[in-house]
Amino acid sequence: MKILNSLLIGIGVLSSSFAMTENTVKINFGKLSQSPPEEKKLDTLKKEEKVFKPSINVGSIIHMYAGTQQKGFFFGGDPAGSDANDWETDFTVYRGRILLGAQLTKNGNFFIETELTTSINGSNDSDGNKSIRITPAILDAQYEHVFSDQFSVIGGLQLVSHNRNGLQGAASLMANDFTYFQYPYNLNPDSALQNNLGRDLGVNFRGFFADEKLEYRLGFFSGRTSFEGTDDSPLRVVGRLVYNVFDKDKSFYYSGTNLGKGKTLSLGLGVDTQGTYTAIGGDVFLDMPAGDLGSVTLNGAYSYLTGGNDLTEEFTFANLIPTQATHYLELGYYFKNSKLQPWIRYEKQDMNSEDQQTGGLSTSDFDKYNTTTVLGGGLNYWFNGYNTNLRLSYTTTTTTFQDADLEDQTKTFGQVWLQLQLFIF
């Protein structure tokens, strides 16, 4: 009887094992089976549709400062005035922008930015009233479509420069503001290139090669659209080539300091031309850890500019943009524990004019009276990174001018700023 029971138990175990094995085979076989190609393609499309959703970001950047400067300070002042050495003080909202960015599709994005038409409390009208009620204007309005890493198209109103500093974002500047001479002829609508704060309207092509470390930009823009009654102006062409030795840098707006993040060494060359106007130059940007305390930032550029020397050309800038060289260097050190960053700056607009560019003045006198040197330094406190920070700076300008007795004078005038930045995007 015991033997019979054992046989029955054994047969039951074998039957259960066979059933489990059969079920397992069925399950595994089901896993190995494939759906028809049409169903698989439909499932993939559904997954892709679920993954991507259009998104939008809204932000703002505000620069406000308490400042004092001598009335002879070169930019906006009269160095030959009798009160040129006097100091004047003001509180100003210097930059107030609303930013909006939208990722419309996986490959398409849009960006728009406003700006104050003038500084709040920064200028007076002819009746001496403060500029308090300011209507914002469109500063940037651009659409980018990325076809691949090697090719994208950006169309609309956008920053235009052959130089890194002219393409930097305002939020990550190391100094208190942009440099004076990196885009001196496309700063205002009434300037030689008829732009607004370095922006122009056109189309820009951009891409990356060599493991995304080699960047190119090639743009075609309106530039100056009228000249002495003509309206058949040539396009403004701007090109730029950059190689990043260490970390990649794919930002559309370059940074002025990285606050110790990563290792960056960018080497750039660029050209900007329309009609007889040509600007060509090179730039370097270094942001690297330096010792245990923090990181060093170096930003430098050299450019050669000329408006040509032929007044008979149909579209000539000879009497608007004299031949010159611009020099620019910023150097700073970021202490990561204290979040302090001292910095220094040197700039020079060195005139080397030609006969047709001076309006009848001798080239030697023209160059002497229009060459300007800028020296400055400051201390930044990045207590909340780019989002909220304080910058204290002292900047001087040195220029030569004629006094009331027509005697040459070379003087230096100063400016002090304490600036607060508020930024979110």
C-alpha positions as CSV (number, residue, x, y, z in Angstrom):
1,M,0.0,0.0,0.0
2,K,2.9,2.3,0.9
3,I,4.4,1.6,-2.5
4,L,1.2,2.3,-4.3
5,N,0.7,5.6,-2.5
6,S,4.3,6.7,-3.3
7,L,3.7,5.9,-7.0
8,L,0.5,8.0,-7.0
9,I,2.2,10.9,-5.3
10,G,5.1,10.7,-7.8
11,I,2.7,10.7,-10.8
12,G,0.9,13.8,-9.3
13,V,4.1,15.7,-8.9
14,L,5.2,14.9,-12.5
15,S,1.8,16.0,-13.8
16,S,2.1,19.3,-11.9
17,S,5.6,19.9,-13.2
18,F,4.5,19.2,-16.7
19,A,1.6,21.6,-16.4
20,M,3.9,24.3,-15.0
21,T,6.5,23.7,-17.7
22,E,3.8,23.9,-20.4
23,N,2.4,27.1,-19.0
24,T,6.0,28.5,-18.7
25,V,6.6,27.6,-22.3
26,K,3.4,29.2,-23.4
27,I,4.3,32.4,-21.5
28,N,7.8,32.6,-22.8
29,F,6.5,31.9,-26.3
30,G,4.1,34.7,-25.9
31,K,6.9,37.0,-25.0
32,L,8.9,36.0,-28.1
33,S,6.0,36.6,-30.4
34,Q,6.2,39.9,-32.3
35,S,3.4,42.4,-33.2
36,P,2.8,43.3,-36.9
37,P,5.0,46.1,-38.2
38,E,2.0,48.5,-38.5
39,E,1.0,48.0,-34.8
40,K,4.6,48.4,-33.7
41,K,5.0,51.7,-35.6
42,L,1.7,53.0,-34.2
43,D,2.8,52.1,-30.6
44,T,6.1,54.0,-31.2
45,L,4.3,57.1,-32.5
46,K,1.9,57.0,-29.5
47,K,4.9,56.8,-27.1
48,E,6.6,59.8,-28.8
49,E,3.4,61.8,-28.6
50,K,3.2,61.1,-24.9
51,V,6.8,62.0,-24.3
52,F,6.8,65.5,-25.8
53,K,4.6,68.3,-24.5
54,P,5.1,72.0,-25.5
55,S,6.5,74.1,-22.6
56,I,6.9,77.7,-21.8
57,N,9.2,79.7,-19.5
58,V,8.6,83.2,-18.3
59,G,11.2,85.3,-16.5
60,S,12.7,88.7,-15.9
61,I,16.0,90.5,-15.4
62,I,16.4,93.8,-13.6
63,H,19.5,95.8,-13.0
64,M,19.1,98.8,-10.7
65,Y,21.9,100.8,-9.3
66,A,23.0,103.7,-7.0
67,G,25.7,105.5,-8.9
68,T,27.9,108.6,-8.9
69,Q,30.1,109.9,-11.7
70,Q,32.0,112.9,-12.7
71,K,30.3,115.1,-15.3
72,G,33.3,114.7,-17.6
73,F,33.0,110.9,-17.6
74,F,33.4,110.2,-21.3
75,F,30.1,108.4,-22.1
76,G,27.4,111.1,-22.0
77,G,29.6,113.7,-20.4
78,D,31.6,116.8,-21.5
79,P,35.2,116.5,-20.5
80,A,35.8,120.2,-21.6
81,G,33.0,121.6,-19.4
82,S,33.8,123.9,-16.5
83,D,32.1,121.5,-14.1
84,A,33.6,118.3,-15.6
85,N,35.2,117.4,-12.3
86,D,32.0,117.7,-10.3
87,W,30.3,114.5,-9.1
88,E,26.6,113.8,-9.7
89,T,24.6,111.0,-8.0
90,D,21.5,109.1,-9.2
91,F,19.4,106.0,-8.5
92,T,18.4,104.2,-11.7
93,V,16.6,101.2,-13.0
94,Y,19.1,100.6,-15.8
95,R,17.8,97.4,-17.3
96,G,14.2,95.9,-16.9
97,R,13.3,93.0,-19.1
98,I,10.5,90.4,-19.4
99,L,11.7,87.2,-21.0
100,L,9.5,84.5,-22.5
101,G,10.7,81.3,-24.1
102,A,8.7,78.4,-25.5
103,Q,9.6,74.9,-26.8
104,L,7.0,74.6,-29.5
105,T,8.1,71.3,-30.9
106,K,11.0,68.9,-30.3
107,N,13.1,70.9,-32.8
108,G,11.5,74.3,-32.7
109,N,11.7,77.0,-30.0
110,F,10.8,80.7,-29.7
111,F,12.2,83.5,-27.6
112,I,11.0,87.1,-27.0
113,E,12.4,89.7,-24.7
114,T,11.4,93.3,-23.9
115,E,13.5,96.2,-22.7
116,L,12.9,99.7,-21.3
117,T,13.1,102.4,-24.0
118,T,15.2,104.4,-21.6
119,S,16.5,104.1,-18.0
120,I,13.9,104.8,-15.3
121,N,15.0,108.0,-13.6
122,G,18.1,107.8,-15.7
123,S,17.4,110.8,-18.0
124,N,15.3,114.0,-18.1
125,D,13.3,115.5,-20.9
126,S,13.6,119.0,-22.2
127,D,11.5,120.3,-19.3
128,G,13.7,118.6,-16.7
129,N,11.1,115.9,-15.8
130,K,12.3,112.5,-14.6
131,S,11.8,109.5,-16.9
132,I,9.5,107.4,-14.7
133,R,6.7,106.2,-17.0
134,I,8.5,104.0,-19.5
135,T,6.9,101.9,-22.3
136,P,8.8,98.7,-22.8
137,A,9.8,97.8,-26.4
138,I,10.6,94.5,-28.1
139,L,14.3,93.7,-27.9
140,D,14.6,90.1,-29.1
141,A,12.0,88.1,-31.0
142,Q,13.5,85.0,-32.6
143,Y,12.5,81.5,-33.7
144,E,15.0,78.6,-33.9
145,H,14.6,75.3,-35.7
146,V,17.2,72.7,-35.0
147,F,17.5,70.2,-37.9
148,S,20.5,68.5,-36.4
149,D,23.5,69.2,-34.3
150,Q,25.3,70.4,-37.4
151,F,22.6,72.8,-38.7
152,S,20.0,75.0,-37.2
153,V,18.2,78.2,-38.4
154,I,17.4,81.2,-36.2
155,G,15.2,83.9,-37.7
156,G,14.0,87.2,-36.3
157,L,15.3,90.1,-34.2
158,Q,18.5,88.9,-32.4
159,L,21.9,89.8,-31.0
160,V,24.4,90.3,-33.8
161,S,28.2,90.5,-33.3
162,H,31.4,88.9,-34.6
163,N,32.6,89.1,-31.0
164,R,31.9,86.9,-27.9
165,N,31.3,89.9,-25.6
166,G,28.7,91.2,-28.0
167,L,26.8,87.9,-27.8
168,Q,26.9,87.5,-24.0
169,G,23.8,87.3,-21.9
170,A,23.2,90.2,-19.5
171,A,22.6,87.9,-16.5
172,S,26.1,86.3,-16.5
173,L,28.3,89.3,-17.0
174,M,31.3,89.5,-14.8
175,A,31.7,93.3,-14.9
176,N,28.8,95.6,-14.1
177,D,27.9,96.0,-17.7
178,F,28.8,95.2,-21.3
179,T,32.1,96.6,-22.6
180,Y,31.9,100.0,-24.4
181,F,33.7,99.2,-27.7
182,Q,32.7,95.7,-28.7
183,Y,29.8,96.9,-30.7
184,P,30.0,100.7,-30.7
185,Y,28.2,101.3,-34.1
186,N,25.1,99.1,-33.6
187,L,24.0,100.2,-30.2
188,N,21.3,102.7,-31.1
189,P,18.8,103.1,-33.9
190,D,20.6,106.3,-34.9
191,S,24.0,104.7,-34.9
192,A,25.9,103.8,-38.1
193,L,24.4,100.4,-38.4
194,Q,20.9,101.4,-37.2
195,N,20.5,98.7,-34.6
196,N,19.0,98.6,-31.1
197,L,21.3,97.5,-28.2
198,G,23.2,95.2,-30.6
199,R,20.1,93.6,-32.1
200,D,19.4,93.3,-35.9
201,L,16.7,91.6,-38.0
202,G,17.6,88.7,-40.2
203,V,18.4,85.0,-40.4
204,N,21.3,83.2,-38.7
205,F,22.6,79.7,-39.4
206,R,24.4,77.8,-36.6
207,G,25.9,74.3,-36.0
208,F,28.4,72.1,-34.2
209,F,31.1,69.7,-35.4
210,A,34.1,67.9,-33.9
211,D,32.2,66.3,-31.0
212,E,30.2,69.5,-30.7
213,K,33.3,71.6,-29.8
214,L,33.6,73.5,-33.0
215,E,30.8,76.0,-33.5
216,Y,30.0,78.1,-36.5
217,R,27.5,81.0,-37.0
218,L,26.7,82.7,-40.3
219,G,24.0,85.4,-40.4
220,F,22.4,87.7,-42.9
221,F,20.9,90.9,-41.5
222,S,19.3,94.2,-42.5
223,G,22.1,96.3,-41.1
224,R,21.7,99.9,-42.3
225,T,18.6,100.0,-44.5
226,S,18.9,103.5,-45.9
227,F,21.9,105.7,-46.7
228,E,21.8,109.2,-48.2
229,G,18.4,108.7,-49.8
230,T,19.0,105.2,-51.2
231,D,17.0,102.1,-50.1
232,D,18.8,99.4,-52.0
233,S,21.2,98.5,-49.2
234,P,23.3,95.4,-49.3
235,L,22.8,92.8,-46.6
236,R,24.9,92.8,-43.5
237,V,26.9,89.5,-43.2
238,V,28.2,88.3,-39.9
239,G,30.2,85.1,-39.4
240,R,31.8,83.5,-36.4
241,L,33.9,80.3,-35.7
242,V,34.6,79.1,-32.2
243,Y,36.5,76.1,-30.9
244,N,36.0,74.9,-27.3
245,V,39.1,73.1,-26.1
246,F,37.6,71.5,-23.0
247,D,33.9,71.6,-22.1
248,K,31.2,72.1,-24.8
249,D,29.4,75.4,-24.9
250,K,26.2,75.3,-26.9
251,S,24.5,78.3,-25.3
252,F,23.1,80.8,-27.8
253,Y,24.0,83.6,-25.4
254,Y,27.5,83.2,-24.1
255,S,28.4,83.6,-20.4
256,G,30.8,86.2,-18.9
257,T,31.7,84.0,-16.0
258,N,30.8,80.4,-15.1
259,L,31.3,80.8,-11.3
260,G,33.6,77.8,-11.1
261,K,31.4,75.4,-13.0
262,G,33.3,73.2,-15.5
263,K,36.4,73.9,-17.5
264,T,36.0,76.3,-20.5
265,L,38.6,77.5,-23.0
266,S,37.0,79.1,-26.1
267,L,38.9,80.5,-29.0
268,G,36.9,82.6,-31.5
269,L,37.3,84.4,-34.8
270,G,34.6,86.6,-36.4
271,V,33.8,89.0,-39.2
272,D,31.0,91.6,-39.7
273,T,30.6,93.5,-43.0
274,Q,28.1,95.6,-45.0
275,G,29.0,97.9,-47.9
276,T,32.4,99.4,-47.1
277,Y,32.2,98.6,-43.4
278,T,34.3,95.7,-42.1
279,A,35.0,94.5,-38.6
280,I,37.2,91.5,-38.0
281,G,38.7,90.1,-34.8
282,G,39.5,87.4,-32.4
283,D,38.5,86.6,-28.8
284,V,39.4,84.2,-26.0
285,F,37.4,83.1,-23.0
286,L,38.8,81.1,-20.1
287,D,37.0,79.9,-17.0
288,M,38.9,77.2,-15.1
289,P,39.5,76.0,-11.5
290,A,42.6,77.7,-10.1
291,G,43.7,76.3,-6.8
292,D,41.6,75.1,-3.9
293,L,40.0,78.5,-3.3
294,G,38.1,79.0,-6.6
295,S,38.3,79.7,-10.3
296,V,39.8,82.2,-12.7
297,T,37.9,84.0,-15.5
298,L,39.6,85.7,-18.4
299,N,37.8,87.3,-21.3
300,G,39.7,89.2,-24.0
301,A,39.2,90.4,-27.6
302,Y,40.8,92.4,-30.4
303,S,39.0,93.9,-33.4
304,Y,39.9,95.9,-36.4
305,L,37.1,98.1,-37.8
306,T,36.9,100.4,-40.8
307,G,34.1,102.2,-42.7
308,G,36.3,102.4,-45.8
309,N,38.0,105.5,-47.3
310,D,36.0,106.1,-50.5
311,L,33.2,108.6,-50.4
312,T,32.2,107.8,-54.0
313,E,31.0,104.3,-53.1
314,E,27.2,103.9,-53.3
315,F,27.0,102.5,-49.8
316,T,29.9,103.8,-47.9
317,F,30.5,104.2,-44.1
318,A,33.7,106.3,-44.6
319,N,32.4,109.3,-42.7
320,L,30.6,107.2,-40.0
321,I,33.1,104.5,-38.9
322,P,36.7,105.6,-38.9
323,T,39.5,103.0,-39.0
324,Q,40.4,101.8,-35.5
325,A,41.4,99.0,-33.3
326,T,39.5,98.0,-30.1
327,H,41.2,96.2,-27.2
328,Y,39.4,94.5,-24.4
329,L,40.4,92.4,-21.4
330,E,38.6,91.3,-18.2
331,L,40.2,89.2,-15.5
332,G,38.6,88.0,-12.3
333,Y,38.8,85.3,-9.6
334,Y,35.8,83.6,-8.0
335,F,36.1,82.5,-4.3
336,K,33.7,79.6,-4.1
337,N,33.3,79.6,-0.3
338,S,32.7,83.4,0.2
339,K,31.0,83.8,-3.3
340,L,33.1,86.9,-3.8
341,Q,34.7,87.8,-7.2
342,P,37.1,90.7,-7.6
343,W,37.7,91.7,-11.2
344,I,39.6,94.2,-13.4
345,R,38.9,95.5,-16.9
346,Y,40.9,97.3,-19.6
347,E,39.5,98.7,-22.8
348,K,40.8,101.0,-25.5
349,Q,39.3,102.4,-28.7
350,D,42.5,103.3,-30.6
351,M,41.8,105.4,-33.7
352,N,43.9,105.2,-36.8
353,S,41.7,107.2,-39.2
354,E,42.1,107.9,-42.9
355,D,41.7,111.1,-44.8
356,Q,38.1,110.7,-45.9
357,Q,36.9,109.7,-42.5
358,T,37.7,112.8,-40.4
359,G,35.4,115.5,-41.8
360,G,38.3,117.7,-42.7
361,L,40.2,117.4,-39.4
362,S,43.7,116.1,-39.7
363,T,44.0,112.4,-39.0
364,S,46.5,113.0,-36.2
365,D,44.1,115.4,-34.4
366,F,41.1,113.3,-35.1
367,D,42.8,110.2,-33.6
368,K,44.1,112.1,-30.6
369,Y,40.7,113.5,-29.7
370,N,38.7,110.3,-30.3
371,T,41.0,107.7,-28.7
372,T,39.6,106.6,-25.3
373,T,41.0,104.3,-22.6
374,V,38.8,102.6,-20.0
375,L,40.2,101.1,-16.8
376,G,38.0,99.7,-14.1
377,G,37.6,97.1,-11.4
378,G,35.1,95.8,-8.9
379,L,33.8,93.3,-6.5
380,N,30.9,91.0,-7.1
381,Y,28.9,89.1,-4.4
382,W,27.1,86.2,-6.0
383,F,25.1,85.3,-2.8
384,N,22.5,83.6,-5.0
385,G,24.4,83.0,-8.2
386,Y,23.0,84.6,-11.3
387,N,19.6,85.0,-9.7
388,T,20.4,87.6,-7.1
389,N,23.8,89.4,-6.7
390,L,25.5,92.7,-5.9
391,R,28.3,94.3,-7.9
392,L,30.4,97.3,-6.8
393,S,32.6,98.9,-9.4
394,Y,34.8,101.8,-10.1
395,T,35.5,102.7,-13.7
396,T,37.6,105.5,-15.3
397,T,37.8,106.9,-18.8
398,T,40.8,108.8,-20.1
399,T,40.6,111.1,-23.1
400,T,42.3,114.1,-24.8
401,F,40.3,117.2,-25.6
402,Q,40.8,121.0,-26.2
403,D,39.9,123.3,-23.4
404,A,38.5,126.8,-23.7
405,D,41.9,128.2,-24.7
406,L,42.2,125.5,-27.4
407,E,45.0,123.8,-25.4
408,D,45.2,120.0,-25.4
409,Q,44.2,118.4,-22.1
410,T,44.3,114.8,-21.2
411,K,42.1,113.9,-18.2
412,T,40.7,110.9,-16.4
413,F,37.1,110.9,-15.0
414,G,35.5,108.3,-12.7
415,Q,32.3,106.5,-12.1
416,V,31.1,104.4,-9.1
417,W,28.2,101.9,-9.3
418,L,26.5,99.7,-6.7
419,Q,24.3,97.4,-8.8
420,L,21.7,94.9,-7.8
421,Q,20.7,92.1,-10.2
422,L,17.4,90.2,-10.0
423,F,17.1,87.4,-12.5
424,I,14.9,84.4,-13.1
425,F,14.2,82.3,-16.2
